[in-house]
């Protein structure tokens, strides 16, 4: 009888230990490693900053048609005489993929309407897309760049607004991005060279990833775009997703590459952008 009692006690101890361990395991949080929304935001933002660069270069041509438009694989035409406003610039990359300037393939048309000179206060550039693709990704929506005033540093301040922005990626998935942000033209405004143009962007926007995840984004350290690189080269962005930890995207400190660092809690991941 004593042996039976000891045996039953042992079974009870083992059972309690098993269920205690199982409960502890079940209570442990699942590690969140999903970086897809961060990747989609960074990739989609890069598509629109690329369009911004094309618009600025078109603005230089619209001001002076002797300017050598750097997107040599496209045909640029004006609705009127250069230097007269309002004026529309049409940048036509053709109906088949063509590669020029910064190594991206493009086809389709970008139309830019200028109310005044591209680099002067109070002017506005409105960018629309007609069957326009970058690396076989179709770009939709409207990008509006409004010049405001010259700040105390002597730089042009602007708003950078994406309305109904969406990118249909080559794999059939779609990401959206919309918002009105602040932009400062911090270098290169006084020259016609594209390589010294630098713009710093701050503010907030909202979007939906290719998997259908909605997010809001807030720029922490301003993101930088420049004519010398086809990618965003620095700055940080926080993505807020309902029910999940915030994601922090770090674009780096100036290196021209297609990767970002995404932080979720204490974990960091190196993520390649969609091309």
CORNORHU-V112103 format. One record per backbone hydrogen bond with DSSP energy under -1.0 kcal/mol. CO is the residue of the C=O (numbers start at 1). NH is the residue of the N-H. If there is no record, write none. Layout:
((CO NH) (CO NH))
This chain:
((1 5) (2 6) (3 7) (4 8) (5 9) (6 10) (7 11) (8 12) (9 13) (10 14) (11 15) (12 16) (13 17) (14 18) (15 19) (16 20) (17 21) (18 22) (19 23) (20 24) (21 25) (22 26) (23 27) (35 39) (36 40) (37 41) (38 42) (39 43) (40 44) (41 45) (42 46) (43 47) (44 48) (45 49) (46 50) (47 51) (48 52) (49 53) (50 54) (51 55) (52 56) (53 57) (54 58) (55 59) (56 60) (57 61) (58 62) (59 63) (60 64) (62 83) (64 67) (70 72) (71 74) (75 92) (77 90) (81 84) (87 114) (88 79) (89 112) (90 77) (91 110) (92 75) (94 108) (98 106) (100 102) (105 135) (106 98) (107 133) (108 93) (109 130) (110 91) (111 128) (112 89) (113 126) (114 87) (117 120) (120 123) (123 147) (124 115) (125 145) (126 113) (127 143) (128 111) (130 109) (132 139) (133 107) (134 137) (137 134) (138 168) (140 166) (142 163) (143 127) (144 161) (145 125) (146 159) (149 157) (151 154) (155 151) (156 185) (157 148) (158 183) (159 146) (160 181) (161 144) (162 179) (163 142) (165 177) (166 140) (167 175) (168 138) (169 172) (173 169) (175 167) (176 208) (178 206) (179 162) (181 160) (182 202) (183 158) (184 186) (184 200) (187 198) (188 191) (194 197) (197 227) (198 186) (198 187) (199 225) (200 184) (201 223) (202 182) (203 219) (205 217) (206 178) (207 215) (208 176) (209 212) (213 209) (215 207) (216 240) (217 205) (218 238) (221 236) (223 201) (224 233) (225 199) (226 229) (233 254) (234 224) (235 251) (236 220) (237 249) (238 218) (239 247) (240 216) (241 244) (247 239) (248 263) (249 237) (250 261) (252 235) (255 257) (258 273) (260 271) (261 250) (262 269) (263 248) (264 267) (267 264) (269 262) (271 260))
